[in-house]
Amino acid sequence: MATRAAAEIREALNLETTLIEGSRGIFDVKVDGTTVYSKYATDRHARPGELVPLIRAALQGKPASS
């Protein structure tokens, strides 16, 4: 999941990602320290194509809406 998401972000936004191994299946996506997606909060993995718009909005200073 995480490697697919990293590849999707790299391809769509030309951004490098940092994958940090967590515990208990936690999967969070942060932009400049702000969480834009949380598996814990949504109780599911991000769907293909779901993260890029959230990251793009965060980079443009818009609030995340997941």
C-alpha positions as a LaTeX table, in Angstrom:
\begin{tabular}{lrrr}
\hline
Residue & $x$ (\AA) & $y$ (\AA) & $z$ (\AA) \\
\hline
Met1 & 0.00 & 0.00 & 0.00 \\
Ala2 & 2.60 & 2.55 & 1.06 \\
Thr3 & 4.92 & 1.89 & $-1.85$ \\
Arg4 & 2.03 & 2.15 & $-4.32$ \\
Ala5 & 1.00 & 5.46 & $-2.77$ \\
Ala6 & 4.58 & 6.75 & $-2.89$ \\
Ala7 & 4.85 & 5.86 & $-6.59$ \\
Glu8 & 1.51 & 7.52 & $-7.33$ \\
Ile9 & 2.59 & 10.72 & $-5.56$ \\
Arg10 & 5.96 & 10.74 & $-7.31$ \\
Glu11 & 4.37 & 10.23 & $-10.73$ \\
Ala12 & 1.50 & 12.71 & $-10.36$ \\
Leu13 & 3.22 & 15.49 & $-8.40$ \\
Asn14 & 6.92 & 14.88 & $-9.03$ \\
Leu15 & 7.49 & 14.74 & $-5.26$ \\
Glu16 & 9.69 & 12.38 & $-3.31$ \\
Thr17 & 8.16 & 10.80 & $-0.23$ \\
Thr18 & 9.57 & 9.48 & 3.01 \\
Leu19 & 8.15 & 6.21 & 4.26 \\
Ile20 & 8.38 & 5.80 & 8.02 \\
Glu21 & 7.56 & 2.38 & 9.39 \\
Gly22 & 4.94 & 2.54 & 12.10 \\
Ser23 & 3.10 & 0.02 & 14.19 \\
Arg24 & $-0.41$ & $-1.42$ & 14.36 \\
Gly25 & $-1.15$ & $-0.71$ & 10.68 \\
Ile26 & $-1.02$ & 3.07 & 11.02 \\
Phe27 & $-0.93$ & 4.82 & 7.64 \\
Asp28 & $-0.80$ & 8.62 & 7.75 \\
Val29 & 0.10 & 11.04 & 4.99 \\
Lys30 & 1.50 & 14.37 & 6.09 \\
Val31 & 2.45 & 17.48 & 4.14 \\
Asp32 & 4.79 & 19.82 & 5.98 \\
Gly33 & 3.75 & 18.24 & 9.28 \\
Thr34 & 0.01 & 18.49 & 8.64 \\
Thr35 & $-1.93$ & 15.23 & 8.34 \\
Val36 & $-3.89$ & 15.13 & 5.09 \\
Tyr37 & $-4.93$ & 11.47 & 5.32 \\
Ser38 & $-5.18$ & 9.03 & 8.21 \\
Lys39 & $-6.14$ & 5.37 & 7.94 \\
Tyr40 & $-6.95$ & 5.47 & 11.66 \\
Ala41 & $-9.42$ & 8.35 & 11.19 \\
Thr42 & $-11.08$ & 6.89 & 8.07 \\
Asp43 & $-10.85$ & 3.23 & 9.18 \\
Arg44 & $-9.67$ & 2.24 & 5.68 \\
His45 & $-6.72$ & 2.47 & 3.31 \\
Ala46 & $-6.69$ & 5.32 & 0.84 \\
Arg47 & $-8.17$ & 4.44 & $-2.52$ \\
Pro48 & $-6.08$ & 4.73 & $-5.68$ \\
Gly49 & $-6.07$ & 8.36 & $-6.77$ \\
Glu50 & $-7.36$ & 9.65 & $-3.43$ \\
Leu51 & $-4.13$ & 10.99 & $-1.97$ \\
Val52 & $-2.93$ & 13.18 & $-4.84$ \\
Pro53 & $-5.81$ & 15.71 & $-4.64$ \\
Leu54 & $-5.42$ & 15.91 & $-0.86$ \\
Ile55 & $-1.70$ & 16.56 & $-1.14$ \\
Arg56 & $-2.20$ & 19.05 & $-3.97$ \\
Ala57 & $-4.74$ & 20.97 & $-1.86$ \\
Ala58 & $-2.38$ & 21.01 & 1.12 \\
Leu59 & 0.46 & 22.34 & $-1.04$ \\
Gln60 & $-1.87$ & 25.12 & $-2.22$ \\
Gly61 & $-2.79$ & 25.96 & 1.37 \\
Lys62 & $-6.35$ & 24.62 & 1.19 \\
Pro63 & $-7.83$ & 22.56 & 4.04 \\
Ala64 & $-7.87$ & 18.79 & 3.56 \\
Ser65 & $-11.25$ & 17.16 & 3.07 \\
Ser66 & $-10.92$ & 13.39 & 3.38 \\
\hline
\end{tabular}
